[in-house]
Structure formats: structure tokens, C-alpha cells
């Protein structure tokens, strides 16, 4: 894997028919999207499994030349407008997934903890609005260790666990990278606090279980390694009967940018070529299998289908 540049590490520590489609919308009209977002959650079913997308909030990121390595700001603005967004800023939304099956209440990724953006940190409030008591969660699955996925596991001031009695399952390869003393040594000074925080928390907590490969981590839920975004980035496959949901994590960021243009490389991808390879492979799998997908940065309703669209793909949200 290539080493992230200093600029990239700084980012990581900051934390009608669409063209080419046969009558499918690649975005939800803004009024409907706003209504769903205001509610703060969206529930649906995968077979006999109840799934709820929980809205944590948004980072309204300013445009800059470094965000997409191989596309311009003008390219990004045009893609956002085509996807039904304002082009004034990059809308990076944070959405967690809760799986309720039998006696299990499983949270996939833990949000920002209100520590990255003034407009994010609503996960627990929106869980309650959806009728899910955060204290009922009995397992947390982590896709990777970027701050917007794990800071919700720890208190901002003390690093105390917010889910101290819950088993936290993490990808072994991801854990190995961020807990390695060598990772801290090679990071620039500006990024060392992030690595130090991860090494003082997740690397030391005794309720963390490390798992690698395509292993089942709960009944009907298996890991799907998809490296590139980070060294151990992992998606989760949820199955019930003939229905499948791929909780993709950060295989793709904003659909209007990176689903439509799977060859674009976001600065957050630590190995962009490998990330692109696995992104394309996951999209092809979703198309071939007809699987529902959920993307961490897809916003609400968060889940939908991937369709081929010319040289790229389109995300068609659940109606």
C-alpha cells in the first residue's frame, strides 16, 4: 500500500430520468430528501431483518483542488448539480446503520460523536427518535478507523467509552495498521494526535474483538474486506432469505461524485488505485446480485440500488 501524503493525512485527521438511465432517478427531489433528513432516520427491511439508517449530520465542506485527485473543482460542481445537489459546497453526510434481528441490536459504525462538524453529532438523538434505545445496542461493527466512524465511541474530553459494555468488532488488518507504533512514527506532527488517540482507546479497550476475512460476525452478517480507502477497510454483508444488503462504509463517498464517477480518487482514499478497484468490484457485485446497498456518506434514505449508467453507475435510493 502507498503511504498517504502529508496533505492527505491532514484531511483524514480533520476529519425525470438521470442521463443514461432507463427511467430511474439517481437522486431524490430536494423537498423529499429534506423531509427525510429532518426526521433523522429511515427504516426498511431486508427479508426478516429490520434496518434503520440513522442520520448523524453533515459536513458542508468547501471546494478545493485537492479533494478529488484526478478531477477539478469545476468537474465536482457539475457532478453535484447533475446529481440534484447545490454546487456551493461538498455535502459530506454521516449515516450509521442499525440492524435489528432477533434479540440483537447491532450498530454499524458509531458516528462523529459531535467532534468533527458543528452540524453533526445527532446519532443518539436520532436513534431515540427511531425508537431505538442506544443502551439496547449489544454489538458494534466498525468499517475502519477514520474519525467520522469511530469518534462516537469515545468522549471528546476524556476518551471514556460511550458503549463500555458492548462488544466492538473491528477488522484485524485495520487494527494492526493504526495500533502499530511505526504508523505513529511516520505521520506528520499535525496527524499524530489522531493516531495517539486511536492507540490510547481502541488499541487498549478489552471489549474490542479483531476479525479478518469474510467471516460471520453475527447471525446473517459477514465481513466483506474492501481495502484501499484504508488498509483494512471492510464492508458488511447482511442477508435474510434471498435479500441482501451491503453496508459499504466508505467504498464510495457522495454518490453524485464517486458512484457516477468510480474512477475519481478522493483524498481520503489512502491507496486510491486499490480503492477504485474494490469500488468497481463492489458496484459490479451489487448490480449482478440485485443487492441493496447502504453508503455511509450517501445521506438519507441511505439505502438503494446500484445501476449501470454509461461509463459509471447511478445510486437509486429506496422510495
C-alpha positions as CSV (number, residue, x, y, z in Angstrom):
1,X,0.0,0.0,0.0
2,X,1.2,3.5,-0.8
3,X,1.9,5.9,2.0
4,X,-0.5,8.8,2.4
5,X,1.0,12.2,1.7
6,X,1.1,14.9,4.3
7,X,-1.8,16.7,2.7
8,X,-3.9,13.6,2.6
9,X,-3.2,12.8,6.3
10,X,-4.3,16.4,7.2
11,X,-7.7,15.7,5.6
12,X,-8.0,12.4,7.4
13,X,-7.4,14.0,10.8
14,X,-9.9,16.8,10.3
15,X,-12.0,14.9,9.9
16,X,-37.3,12.9,-14.9
17,X,-34.6,10.3,-15.8
18,X,-30.9,10.8,-15.0
19,X,-28.7,10.8,-18.1
20,X,-28.3,7.4,-19.5
21,X,-30.7,5.7,-17.2
22,X,-33.9,3.9,-18.3
23,X,-36.4,6.0,-16.2
24,X,-34.5,5.7,-12.9
25,X,-33.8,8.7,-10.7
26,X,-30.3,9.0,-9.4
27,X,-31.4,11.4,-6.7
28,X,-34.5,12.2,-4.6
29,X,-36.2,15.6,-5.1
30,X,-34.8,18.0,-2.6
31,X,-38.1,18.6,-0.7
32,X,-38.5,14.8,-0.1
33,X,-34.8,14.5,0.9
34,X,-35.1,17.4,3.3
35,X,-38.2,15.8,4.9
36,X,-36.4,12.5,5.4
37,X,-33.3,14.3,6.8
38,X,-35.4,16.3,9.2
39,X,-36.9,13.1,10.6
40,X,-33.4,11.9,11.2
41,X,-33.8,8.3,10.3
42,X,-35.2,5.9,7.6
43,X,-36.4,2.3,8.3
44,X,-36.7,-0.5,5.8
45,X,-36.5,-4.3,5.8
46,X,-34.1,-6.8,4.3
47,X,-36.0,-10.1,4.4
48,X,-36.9,-10.6,8.1
49,X,-34.3,-8.1,9.3
50,X,-35.3,-4.6,10.4
51,X,-32.8,-2.0,9.2
52,X,-32.7,1.7,10.2
53,X,-30.4,4.3,8.7
54,X,-29.5,6.9,11.4
55,X,-28.6,10.4,10.4
56,X,-25.6,11.9,12.4
57,X,-25.3,15.1,10.4
58,X,-23.3,16.8,7.7
59,X,-20.0,18.5,7.0
60,X,-20.6,21.2,4.4
61,X,-17.1,21.1,3.0
62,X,-15.7,23.9,1.0
63,X,-14.4,23.1,-2.5
64,X,-10.7,22.8,-3.0
65,X,-8.4,21.4,-5.7
66,X,-7.1,18.6,-3.5
67,X,-10.4,16.9,-2.6
68,X,-10.5,14.8,-5.8
69,X,-7.0,14.0,-7.0
70,X,-7.9,13.5,-10.7
71,X,-10.9,15.9,-11.2
72,X,-11.2,19.6,-11.0
73,X,-13.4,21.7,-8.8
74,X,-15.5,22.6,-11.9
75,X,-15.9,18.9,-12.5
76,X,-17.1,18.4,-9.0
77,X,-19.6,21.3,-9.1
78,X,-21.0,20.0,-12.4
79,X,-21.4,16.5,-11.0
80,X,-23.1,17.8,-7.8
81,X,-25.6,19.8,-9.9
82,X,-26.3,16.8,-12.1
83,X,-27.0,14.7,-9.0
84,X,-29.5,17.2,-7.6
85,X,-27.3,18.9,-5.1
86,X,-26.3,22.5,-4.6
87,X,-22.8,23.1,-6.0
88,X,-21.9,25.7,-3.3
89,X,-20.2,23.1,-1.1
90,X,-19.5,19.4,-0.9
91,X,-22.2,17.7,1.2
92,X,-20.4,15.0,3.2
93,X,-23.2,13.4,5.3
94,X,-22.7,10.8,8.0
95,X,-25.2,7.9,8.3
96,X,-25.0,4.9,10.6
97,X,-26.9,1.6,10.1
98,X,-28.7,-0.2,12.9
99,X,-29.6,-3.9,12.3
100,X,-32.4,-5.4,14.5
101,X,-32.6,-9.2,14.2
102,X,-34.0,-11.5,16.9
103,X,-32.6,-10.2,20.2
104,X,-29.7,-8.4,18.5
105,X,-29.4,-4.6,18.1
106,X,-26.3,-4.1,16.0
107,X,-24.8,-0.7,15.2
108,X,-22.5,-0.4,12.1
109,X,-20.1,2.5,12.7
110,X,-20.5,4.9,15.5
111,X,-20.6,8.4,14.0
112,X,-18.7,11.6,14.8
113,X,-19.6,12.0,18.4
114,X,-20.2,15.6,17.6
115,X,-16.4,16.1,17.4
116,X,-15.9,16.9,13.7
117,X,-18.6,19.3,12.4
118,X,-21.0,21.7,14.1
119,X,-23.8,20.2,12.1
120,X,-23.0,16.6,13.1
121,X,-23.4,14.6,16.3
122,X,-27.1,13.7,16.2
123,X,-26.7,9.9,16.1
124,X,-28.0,9.1,19.6
125,X,-30.8,11.6,19.4
126,X,-32.0,10.2,16.1
127,X,-31.7,6.6,17.3
128,X,-34.1,7.6,20.1
129,X,-36.4,9.3,17.6
130,X,-36.4,6.0,15.6
131,X,-37.5,4.1,18.7
132,X,-34.0,2.6,19.3
133,X,-32.6,2.9,22.8
134,X,-28.8,3.4,22.4
135,X,-28.4,1.3,25.6
136,X,-30.0,-1.6,23.8
137,X,-27.1,-1.9,21.3
138,X,-25.3,-5.2,22.0
139,X,-22.7,-5.2,19.2
140,X,-20.9,-2.6,17.2
141,X,-19.3,-3.3,13.8
142,X,-16.6,-0.9,12.6
143,X,-15.7,-0.5,8.9
144,X,-12.5,1.4,9.5
145,X,-10.8,3.8,12.0
146,X,-11.4,7.2,10.4
147,X,-12.7,9.8,12.9
148,X,-16.2,10.1,11.5
149,X,-16.7,6.4,12.0
150,X,-15.2,5.9,15.5
151,X,-15.2,9.2,17.4
152,X,-18.7,8.3,18.5
153,X,-17.2,5.5,20.5
154,X,-15.3,7.9,22.8
155,X,-15.9,11.0,24.9
156,X,-14.4,14.2,23.5
157,X,-12.8,15.3,26.7
158,X,-11.8,12.1,28.5
159,X,-11.8,9.4,25.8
160,X,-14.1,7.4,28.1
161,X,-16.1,4.8,26.2
162,X,-19.6,5.7,25.2
163,X,-20.5,2.0,24.8
164,X,-18.3,0.4,27.5
165,X,-20.3,-2.8,27.8
166,X,-20.7,-3.5,24.1
167,X,-18.6,-5.8,22.0
168,X,-16.8,-3.8,19.3
169,X,-15.8,-5.8,16.3
170,X,-13.1,-4.3,14.1
171,X,-11.2,-5.6,11.0
172,X,-7.9,-7.1,12.1
173,X,-5.9,-5.5,9.3
174,X,-7.3,-2.1,10.2
175,X,-6.5,-2.5,13.8
176,X,-2.9,-3.7,13.0
177,X,-2.2,-0.6,11.0
178,X,-3.5,2.1,13.4
179,X,-2.1,0.4,16.5
180,X,1.4,-0.1,15.1
181,X,4.0,2.2,16.7
182,X,5.5,2.6,13.2
183,X,2.3,4.3,12.0
184,X,2.7,7.0,14.6
185,X,6.4,7.5,13.8
186,X,5.8,8.1,10.1
187,X,2.9,10.5,10.5
188,X,3.4,14.3,10.3
189,X,3.2,16.1,13.6
190,X,-0.3,17.5,12.7
191,X,-1.7,14.0,12.4
192,X,0.0,12.4,15.4
193,X,-2.9,13.3,17.8
194,X,-5.3,11.2,15.8
195,X,-3.1,8.1,15.8
196,X,-2.3,8.7,19.5
197,X,-5.9,8.8,20.3
198,X,-6.7,5.6,18.5
199,X,-3.7,3.9,20.2
200,X,-4.9,5.1,23.6
201,X,-8.5,3.9,23.0
202,X,-9.4,1.2,20.5
203,X,-6.0,-0.4,20.8
204,X,-6.3,-0.8,24.5
205,X,-10.0,-1.5,25.1
206,X,-10.7,-5.0,26.2
207,X,-14.2,-5.1,24.6
208,X,-12.6,-4.9,21.1
209,X,-12.7,-8.1,19.0
210,X,-10.4,-8.3,16.0
211,X,-11.7,-10.3,13.0
212,X,-10.4,-10.6,9.5
213,X,-11.5,-12.2,6.2
214,X,-15.1,-13.0,5.1
215,X,-16.2,-14.2,8.5
216,X,-19.6,-14.2,10.0
217,X,-19.7,-11.7,12.9
218,X,-23.4,-12.0,13.8
219,X,-26.2,-14.3,12.5
220,X,-26.7,-13.3,8.9
221,X,-23.9,-10.7,8.9
222,X,-20.5,-11.3,7.4
223,X,-17.4,-9.1,6.7
224,X,-16.5,-8.1,3.2
225,X,-12.9,-6.9,3.0
226,X,-12.7,-3.9,0.6
227,X,-9.2,-2.4,1.2
228,X,-7.9,0.8,-0.3
229,X,-9.8,3.6,1.5
230,X,-7.8,2.5,4.5
231,X,-5.5,-0.5,4.9
232,X,-8.3,-2.7,6.4
233,X,-11.5,-1.0,5.3
234,X,-14.3,-3.5,5.4
235,X,-17.9,-3.6,4.3
236,X,-20.6,-5.8,5.9
237,X,-23.0,-8.2,4.1
238,X,-26.4,-8.6,5.7
239,X,-28.5,-11.5,4.4
240,X,-32.0,-12.7,5.1
241,X,-33.6,-15.3,2.7
242,X,-32.9,-14.1,-0.8
243,X,-32.4,-10.5,0.2
244,X,-29.0,-8.9,0.7
245,X,-27.8,-5.6,2.0
246,X,-24.2,-4.4,1.5
247,X,-23.3,-1.8,4.1
248,X,-20.4,-0.4,2.1
249,X,-18.9,2.1,4.6
250,X,-16.6,4.3,2.5
251,X,-16.2,2.2,-0.6
252,X,-17.7,5.3,-2.2
253,X,-18.2,8.8,-0.9
254,X,-21.0,11.0,-2.2
255,X,-22.9,9.2,-5.0
256,X,-23.1,12.2,-7.3
257,X,-19.4,12.3,-7.3
258,X,-18.0,8.8,-6.8
259,X,-20.8,6.4,-7.8
260,X,-21.3,8.3,-11.0
261,X,-17.5,8.6,-11.5
262,X,-16.0,5.5,-9.9
263,X,-12.6,6.3,-11.3
264,X,-12.4,9.6,-9.3
265,X,-10.0,9.4,-6.3
266,X,-11.0,11.1,-3.1
267,X,-8.2,12.5,-1.0
268,X,-9.4,10.3,1.9
269,X,-8.5,7.1,0.0
270,X,-5.2,6.0,1.3
271,X,-4.5,3.7,-1.6
272,X,-6.6,5.3,-4.4
273,X,-5.9,2.6,-7.1
274,X,-6.8,-0.2,-4.8
275,X,-9.9,1.7,-3.5
276,X,-11.0,2.2,-7.1
277,X,-10.5,-1.5,-7.9
278,X,-12.6,-2.6,-4.9
279,X,-15.2,0.1,-5.5
280,X,-15.8,-1.1,-9.1
281,X,-15.9,-4.7,-8.0
282,X,-18.4,-4.0,-5.2
283,X,-20.6,-2.0,-7.6
284,X,-20.5,-4.8,-10.1
285,X,-21.4,-7.3,-7.4
286,X,-24.4,-5.2,-6.3
287,X,-25.6,-4.9,-9.9
288,X,-25.2,-8.6,-10.6
289,X,-26.8,-9.7,-7.4
290,X,-29.5,-7.0,-7.2
291,X,-28.3,-6.3,-3.7
292,X,-29.4,-3.3,-1.8
293,X,-26.5,-1.1,-0.7
294,X,-26.0,1.5,2.1
295,X,-23.3,4.1,1.9
296,X,-22.0,5.9,5.0
297,X,-21.9,9.2,3.1
298,X,-25.0,8.7,1.0
299,X,-27.3,10.7,3.2
300,X,-30.9,9.6,3.9
301,X,-32.7,7.4,3.0
302,X,-29.1,6.0,2.7
303,X,-30.1,2.7,1.0
304,X,-30.9,1.8,-2.5
305,X,-29.7,0.0,-5.7
306,X,-26.7,0.5,-7.9
307,X,-27.4,0.6,-11.6
308,X,-25.1,0.8,-14.6
309,X,-25.1,4.3,-16.1
310,X,-22.8,4.8,-19.2
311,X,-19.2,4.5,-18.1
312,X,-20.2,4.8,-14.5
313,X,-23.0,3.9,-12.2
314,X,-26.0,5.5,-10.5
315,X,-27.4,5.2,-7.0
316,X,-31.1,4.8,-7.0
317,X,-32.4,5.4,-3.4
318,X,-35.2,3.4,-1.9
319,X,-38.5,5.1,-2.5
